[in-house]
Amino acid sequence: MPVTPSPTVRRKRLGTELRRLREQARLTCESGGQQLDCSGTRISRMETGRISVRPGDVRELLEVYGVTGDEAEALVELAREARRKGWWHRFGPVIPSWLEPYLGLEAEAARLRDFQPMVLPGLVQTEDYAREILRTAPGAGPADGIEQQVALRMERQLVLGGTAPPELCLVLTESALRVQLGEPGVMRGQLRKLAEVAGHGQVTLQVLPVGAAAQVHPVSPFTILDFADPADPPVVYTEHLTGSLVLDDPGEVRAYTAVFERLRAEALDPGPSLELIAGLAAS
């Protein structure tokens, strides 16, 4: 996988900076839009990263905000980077529109803290397991589309073997490890891969056993992503049946972080977790 800046992360950072500079200029989205002959809604969508921002738009905004010189040029260049296509773009129509932002965040994350109560994360799936998950999903697409999605997941995993792999901290439920998909060999192969991945220095894996108190109040799957650059604060990613959410409010991120730490505290330590996985793989 090419090591290139993630356009998703750049777009998010650009929006944060544009909002900061607008507030510094004591302008609302509406008043800023009036000076540029556009709606306040458009300004807001630029700041939240919901729309791509052209370098020319950034120049005009910065003129209104009174920003010039090197700071302005750096932000215009950031806008150029934010408009470049990510490596995943070539997979085209098989990527749901709601998943694309996550791919960009994942590609540049320095640490991922992932809780999965039902299925194993895409970063550690085998081809056979991924294929069965996609094949049995509600509204599964045609076979050729499924194969492209499997290929996408396998390419995502290249980040773990890169020169600067992210730290990966997984909490998986025992129930997710006991689900049988397809032929018996599918899950055995998946469990063996999981044990292999957990042997990497940057990966910590813990299993939340059946009967743990944390499972009394079910928690939906979520991922907390941290980035190396302080300019990119952590975010939380969650999925639902028809879409996803990227949460960047500091209060929400803190709440999910507290839940993740509680799940870790109730889960088995990494050593016993690997013993459980090895036992299930041998059964």
ZABARO-366907 format. One record per residue (C-alpha): residue number from 1; residue in one letter; x, y, z. Coordinates in nm, 3 decimals. Layout:
<site NUM, "a", <X, Y, Z>>;
...
end
This chain:
<site 1, "m", <0.000, 0.000, 0.000>>;
<site 2, "p", <0.149, 0.338, -0.095>>;
<site 3, "v", <0.237, 0.561, 0.200>>;
<site 4, "t", <0.058, 0.882, 0.106>>;
<site 5, "p", <-0.129, 1.141, 0.311>>;
<site 6, "s", <-0.490, 1.045, 0.370>>;
<site 7, "p", <-0.727, 1.289, 0.195>>;
<site 8, "t", <-0.989, 1.214, 0.462>>;
<site 9, "v", <-0.761, 1.324, 0.745>>;
<site 10, "r", <-0.646, 1.629, 0.548>>;
<site 11, "r", <-1.006, 1.732, 0.479>>;
<site 12, "k", <-1.091, 1.697, 0.848>>;
<site 13, "r", <-0.787, 1.902, 0.953>>;
<site 14, "l", <-0.864, 2.169, 0.694>>;
<site 15, "g", <-1.220, 2.202, 0.820>>;
<site 16, "t", <-1.101, 2.236, 1.179>>;
<site 17, "e", <-0.858, 2.512, 1.080>>;
<site 18, "l", <-1.118, 2.697, 0.873>>;
<site 19, "r", <-1.361, 2.693, 1.165>>;
<site 20, "r", <-1.092, 2.816, 1.405>>;
<site 21, "l", <-0.996, 3.103, 1.175>>;
<site 22, "r", <-1.359, 3.201, 1.115>>;
<site 23, "e", <-1.424, 3.214, 1.489>>;
<site 24, "q", <-1.099, 3.407, 1.537>>;
<site 25, "a", <-1.231, 3.662, 1.285>>;
<site 26, "r", <-1.554, 3.679, 1.492>>;
<site 27, "l", <-1.770, 3.570, 1.200>>;
<site 28, "t", <-2.062, 3.328, 1.191>>;
<site 29, "c", <-2.109, 3.084, 0.905>>;
<site 30, "e", <-2.389, 3.309, 0.778>>;
<site 31, "s", <-2.188, 3.633, 0.790>>;
<site 32, "g", <-1.888, 3.464, 0.630>>;
<site 33, "g", <-2.110, 3.323, 0.357>>;
<site 34, "q", <-2.260, 3.666, 0.286>>;
<site 35, "q", <-1.914, 3.806, 0.213>>;
<site 36, "l", <-1.849, 3.522, -0.029>>;
<site 37, "d", <-2.197, 3.522, -0.181>>;
<site 38, "c", <-2.272, 3.169, -0.063>>;
<site 39, "s", <-2.487, 3.018, 0.210>>;
<site 40, "g", <-2.385, 2.969, 0.570>>;
<site 41, "t", <-2.474, 2.604, 0.522>>;
<site 42, "r", <-2.200, 2.570, 0.261>>;
<site 43, "i", <-1.945, 2.723, 0.500>>;
<site 44, "s", <-2.057, 2.480, 0.770>>;
<site 45, "r", <-2.027, 2.181, 0.533>>;
<site 46, "m", <-1.673, 2.288, 0.443>>;
<site 47, "e", <-1.579, 2.301, 0.811>>;
<site 48, "t", <-1.728, 1.961, 0.890>>;
<site 49, "g", <-1.561, 1.799, 0.589>>;
<site 50, "r", <-1.890, 1.699, 0.430>>;
<site 51, "i", <-1.791, 1.854, 0.098>>;
<site 52, "s", <-1.461, 1.884, -0.082>>;
<site 53, "v", <-1.312, 2.234, -0.074>>;
<site 54, "r", <-1.126, 2.373, -0.374>>;
<site 55, "p", <-0.798, 2.556, -0.315>>;
<site 56, "g", <-0.956, 2.868, -0.471>>;
<site 57, "d", <-1.240, 2.851, -0.216>>;
<site 58, "v", <-0.984, 2.835, 0.064>>;
<site 59, "r", <-0.802, 3.143, -0.069>>;
<site 60, "e", <-1.126, 3.339, -0.077>>;
<site 61, "l", <-1.219, 3.231, 0.275>>;
<site 62, "l", <-0.877, 3.323, 0.409>>;
<site 63, "e", <-0.896, 3.667, 0.252>>;
<site 64, "v", <-1.223, 3.726, 0.436>>;
<site 65, "y", <-1.068, 3.595, 0.759>>;
<site 66, "g", <-0.761, 3.817, 0.716>>;
<site 67, "v", <-0.513, 3.530, 0.687>>;
<site 68, "t", <-0.218, 3.576, 0.451>>;
<site 69, "g", <0.142, 3.471, 0.398>>;
<site 70, "d", <0.282, 3.129, 0.486>>;
<site 71, "e", <-0.018, 3.028, 0.695>>;
<site 72, "a", <-0.251, 3.087, 0.401>>;
<site 73, "e", <-0.025, 2.899, 0.158>>;
<site 74, "a", <-0.002, 2.602, 0.394>>;
<site 75, "l", <-0.381, 2.578, 0.412>>;
<site 76, "v", <-0.419, 2.607, 0.034>>;
<site 77, "e", <-0.173, 2.317, -0.003>>;
<site 78, "l", <-0.372, 2.124, 0.256>>;
<site 79, "a", <-0.681, 2.177, 0.039>>;
<site 80, "r", <-0.494, 2.030, -0.259>>;
<site 81, "e", <-0.396, 1.722, -0.058>>;
<site 82, "a", <-0.754, 1.684, 0.066>>;
<site 83, "r", <-0.881, 1.657, -0.294>>;
<site 84, "r", <-0.645, 1.378, -0.400>>;
<site 85, "k", <-0.786, 1.029, -0.436>>;
<site 86, "g", <-0.701, 0.767, -0.175>>;
<site 87, "w", <-0.556, 0.427, -0.270>>;
<site 88, "w", <-0.899, 0.270, -0.209>>;
<site 89, "h", <-1.062, 0.479, -0.483>>;
<site 90, "r", <-0.984, 0.217, -0.749>>;
<site 91, "f", <-1.226, -0.024, -0.578>>;
<site 92, "g", <-1.495, 0.222, -0.681>>;
<site 93, "p", <-1.860, 0.114, -0.659>>;
<site 94, "v", <-1.805, -0.178, -0.418>>;
<site 95, "i", <-1.722, 0.070, -0.140>>;
<site 96, "p", <-2.036, 0.207, 0.030>>;
<site 97, "s", <-2.025, 0.586, 0.045>>;
<site 98, "w", <-2.053, 0.574, 0.425>>;
<site 99, "l", <-1.743, 0.350, 0.456>>;
<site 100, "e", <-1.506, 0.568, 0.252>>;
<site 101, "p", <-1.439, 0.824, 0.530>>;
<site 102, "y", <-1.333, 0.542, 0.762>>;
<site 103, "l", <-1.088, 0.400, 0.510>>;
<site 104, "g", <-0.913, 0.736, 0.499>>;
<site 105, "l", <-0.900, 0.761, 0.878>>;
<site 106, "e", <-0.777, 0.404, 0.920>>;
<site 107, "a", <-0.500, 0.453, 0.663>>;
<site 108, "e", <-0.335, 0.725, 0.871>>;
<site 109, "a", <-0.421, 0.623, 1.228>>;
<site 110, "a", <-0.133, 0.577, 1.470>>;
<site 111, "r", <-0.350, 0.374, 1.708>>;
<site 112, "l", <-0.683, 0.192, 1.674>>;
<site 113, "r", <-0.880, 0.080, 1.978>>;
<site 114, "d", <-1.147, -0.154, 1.846>>;
<site 115, "f", <-1.437, -0.327, 2.023>>;
<site 116, "q", <-1.621, -0.590, 1.821>>;
<site 117, "p", <-1.897, -0.794, 1.986>>;
<site 118, "m", <-2.025, -0.981, 1.678>>;
<site 119, "v", <-1.764, -1.019, 1.402>>;
<site 120, "l", <-1.387, -0.988, 1.387>>;
<site 121, "p", <-1.240, -0.661, 1.254>>;
<site 122, "g", <-1.156, -0.633, 0.886>>;
<site 123, "l", <-0.787, -0.573, 0.966>>;
<site 124, "v", <-0.750, -0.928, 1.101>>;
<site 125, "q", <-0.989, -1.127, 0.881>>;
<site 126, "t", <-0.881, -1.411, 0.654>>;
<site 127, "e", <-1.007, -1.415, 0.297>>;
<site 128, "d", <-1.241, -1.707, 0.368>>;
<site 129, "y", <-1.386, -1.547, 0.680>>;
<site 130, "a", <-1.434, -1.212, 0.505>>;
<site 131, "r", <-1.602, -1.384, 0.212>>;
<site 132, "e", <-1.849, -1.564, 0.440>>;
<site 133, "i", <-1.926, -1.247, 0.636>>;
<site 134, "l", <-1.998, -1.057, 0.315>>;
<site 135, "r", <-2.191, -1.344, 0.155>>;
<site 136, "t", <-2.425, -1.383, 0.454>>;
<site 137, "a", <-2.477, -1.010, 0.515>>;
<site 138, "p", <-2.826, -0.860, 0.465>>;
<site 139, "g", <-2.850, -0.731, 0.111>>;
<site 140, "a", <-2.531, -0.909, -0.001>>;
<site 141, "g", <-2.433, -0.813, -0.354>>;
<site 142, "p", <-2.322, -1.026, -0.650>>;
<site 143, "a", <-2.032, -1.269, -0.622>>;
<site 144, "d", <-1.789, -1.052, -0.822>>;
<site 145, "g", <-1.863, -0.754, -0.598>>;
<site 146, "i", <-1.801, -0.967, -0.289>>;
<site 147, "e", <-1.464, -1.074, -0.427>>;
<site 148, "q", <-1.368, -0.710, -0.481>>;
<site 149, "q", <-1.467, -0.629, -0.123>>;
<site 150, "v", <-1.256, -0.920, 0.002>>;
<site 151, "a", <-0.962, -0.785, -0.198>>;
<site 152, "l", <-1.019, -0.442, -0.044>>;
<site 153, "r", <-1.004, -0.588, 0.307>>;
<site 154, "m", <-0.684, -0.775, 0.229>>;
<site 155, "e", <-0.523, -0.457, 0.097>>;
<site 156, "r", <-0.628, -0.267, 0.408>>;
<site 157, "q", <-0.430, -0.518, 0.613>>;
<site 158, "l", <-0.104, -0.418, 0.446>>;
<site 159, "v", <-0.087, -0.124, 0.686>>;
<site 160, "l", <-0.005, -0.369, 0.968>>;
<site 161, "g", <0.309, -0.480, 0.788>>;
<site 162, "g", <0.425, -0.134, 0.686>>;
<site 163, "t", <0.730, 0.056, 0.804>>;
<site 164, "a", <0.529, 0.237, 1.073>>;
<site 165, "p", <0.235, 0.010, 1.156>>;
<site 166, "p", <-0.035, 0.146, 1.385>>;
<site 167, "e", <-0.084, 0.020, 1.737>>;
<site 168, "l", <-0.386, -0.209, 1.735>>;
<site 169, "c", <-0.575, -0.275, 2.059>>;
<site 170, "l", <-0.862, -0.522, 2.018>>;
<site 171, "v", <-1.135, -0.629, 2.256>>;
<site 172, "l", <-1.341, -0.912, 2.108>>;
<site 173, "t", <-1.623, -1.104, 2.269>>;
<site 174, "e", <-1.594, -1.479, 2.317>>;
<site 175, "s", <-1.925, -1.509, 2.130>>;
<site 176, "a", <-1.766, -1.358, 1.817>>;
<site 177, "l", <-1.494, -1.624, 1.834>>;
<site 178, "r", <-1.746, -1.908, 1.860>>;
<site 179, "v", <-1.962, -1.815, 1.559>>;
<site 180, "q", <-1.943, -2.080, 1.287>>;
<site 181, "l", <-1.932, -1.951, 0.929>>;
<site 182, "g", <-1.932, -2.184, 0.631>>;
<site 183, "e", <-1.719, -2.496, 0.657>>;
<site 184, "p", <-1.552, -2.571, 0.995>>;
<site 185, "g", <-1.213, -2.492, 0.844>>;
<site 186, "v", <-1.310, -2.129, 0.788>>;
<site 187, "m", <-1.325, -2.045, 1.157>>;
<site 188, "r", <-1.024, -2.257, 1.247>>;
<site 189, "g", <-0.818, -2.072, 0.989>>;
<site 190, "q", <-0.950, -1.740, 1.117>>;
<site 191, "l", <-0.862, -1.822, 1.477>>;
<site 192, "r", <-0.511, -1.926, 1.376>>;
<site 193, "k", <-0.463, -1.595, 1.194>>;
<site 194, "l", <-0.596, -1.407, 1.494>>;
<site 195, "a", <-0.337, -1.576, 1.718>>;
<site 196, "e", <-0.064, -1.498, 1.464>>;
<site 197, "v", <-0.159, -1.130, 1.444>>;
<site 198, "a", <-0.174, -1.107, 1.824>>;
<site 199, "g", <0.189, -1.214, 1.831>>;
<site 200, "h", <0.297, -0.890, 1.664>>;
<site 201, "g", <0.448, -0.637, 1.901>>;
<site 202, "q", <0.208, -0.356, 1.813>>;
<site 203, "v", <-0.107, -0.568, 1.861>>;
<site 204, "t", <-0.285, -0.627, 2.193>>;
<site 205, "l", <-0.579, -0.866, 2.191>>;
<site 206, "q", <-0.818, -0.932, 2.477>>;
<site 207, "v", <-1.128, -1.151, 2.486>>;
<site 208, "l", <-1.437, -1.052, 2.681>>;
<site 209, "p", <-1.564, -1.386, 2.815>>;
<site 210, "v", <-1.923, -1.502, 2.810>>;
<site 211, "g", <-2.085, -1.395, 3.133>>;
<site 212, "a", <-1.875, -1.082, 3.184>>;
<site 213, "a", <-2.068, -0.806, 3.358>>;
<site 214, "a", <-2.002, -0.570, 3.067>>;
<site 215, "q", <-2.232, -0.782, 2.850>>;
<site 216, "v", <-2.534, -0.713, 3.071>>;
<site 217, "h", <-2.567, -0.379, 2.891>>;
<site 218, "p", <-2.476, -0.455, 2.528>>;
<site 219, "v", <-2.239, -0.210, 2.359>>;
<site 220, "s", <-2.245, -0.162, 1.983>>;
<site 221, "p", <-1.916, -0.205, 1.796>>;
<site 222, "f", <-1.694, 0.102, 1.776>>;
<site 223, "t", <-1.339, 0.206, 1.691>>;
<site 224, "i", <-1.140, 0.490, 1.847>>;
<site 225, "l", <-0.874, 0.624, 1.610>>;
<site 226, "d", <-0.576, 0.828, 1.730>>;
<site 227, "f", <-0.334, 1.012, 1.501>>;
<site 228, "a", <0.033, 1.097, 1.533>>;
<site 229, "d", <-0.009, 1.465, 1.450>>;
<site 230, "p", <-0.152, 1.670, 1.741>>;
<site 231, "a", <-0.339, 1.874, 1.479>>;
<site 232, "d", <-0.560, 1.568, 1.422>>;
<site 233, "p", <-0.756, 1.490, 1.740>>;
<site 234, "p", <-0.896, 1.139, 1.799>>;
<site 235, "v", <-1.230, 1.033, 1.656>>;
<site 236, "v", <-1.478, 0.752, 1.716>>;
<site 237, "y", <-1.621, 0.549, 1.429>>;
<site 238, "t", <-1.944, 0.349, 1.461>>;
<site 239, "e", <-2.157, 0.167, 1.206>>;
<site 240, "h", <-2.525, 0.090, 1.184>>;
<site 241, "l", <-2.735, -0.104, 0.935>>;
<site 242, "t", <-2.747, 0.164, 0.667>>;
<site 243, "g", <-2.453, 0.389, 0.741>>;
<site 244, "s", <-2.193, 0.510, 0.986>>;
<site 245, "l", <-2.098, 0.797, 1.216>>;
<site 246, "v", <-1.765, 0.968, 1.276>>;
<site 247, "l", <-1.773, 1.141, 1.615>>;
<site 248, "d", <-1.512, 1.405, 1.692>>;
<site 249, "d", <-1.671, 1.591, 1.982>>;
<site 250, "p", <-1.415, 1.567, 2.268>>;
<site 251, "g", <-1.687, 1.477, 2.520>>;
<site 252, "e", <-1.813, 1.190, 2.307>>;
<site 253, "v", <-1.460, 1.064, 2.245>>;
<site 254, "r", <-1.393, 1.067, 2.620>>;
<site 255, "a", <-1.715, 0.873, 2.685>>;
<site 256, "y", <-1.623, 0.601, 2.436>>;
<site 257, "t", <-1.269, 0.589, 2.573>>;
<site 258, "a", <-1.405, 0.529, 2.923>>;
<site 259, "v", <-1.627, 0.247, 2.794>>;
<site 260, "f", <-1.333, 0.090, 2.610>>;
<site 261, "e", <-1.118, 0.095, 2.923>>;
<site 262, "r", <-1.400, -0.068, 3.121>>;
<site 263, "l", <-1.429, -0.341, 2.858>>;
<site 264, "r", <-1.052, -0.398, 2.872>>;
<site 265, "a", <-1.065, -0.421, 3.251>>;
<site 266, "e", <-1.332, -0.692, 3.237>>;
<site 267, "a", <-1.171, -0.883, 2.949>>;
<site 268, "l", <-0.914, -1.158, 2.990>>;
<site 269, "d", <-0.550, -1.051, 2.986>>;
<site 270, "p", <-0.367, -1.104, 2.653>>;
<site 271, "g", <-0.204, -1.433, 2.765>>;
<site 272, "p", <-0.526, -1.611, 2.872>>;
<site 273, "s", <-0.701, -1.462, 2.568>>;
<site 274, "l", <-0.452, -1.632, 2.335>>;
<site 275, "e", <-0.491, -1.957, 2.527>>;
<site 276, "l", <-0.868, -1.940, 2.475>>;
<site 277, "i", <-0.824, -1.872, 2.103>>;
<site 278, "a", <-0.576, -2.160, 2.068>>;
<site 279, "g", <-0.818, -2.393, 2.244>>;
<site 280, "l", <-1.105, -2.295, 2.017>>;
<site 281, "a", <-0.885, -2.338, 1.707>>;
<site 282, "a", <-0.792, -2.691, 1.816>>;
<site 283, "s", <-1.147, -2.800, 1.896>>;
end
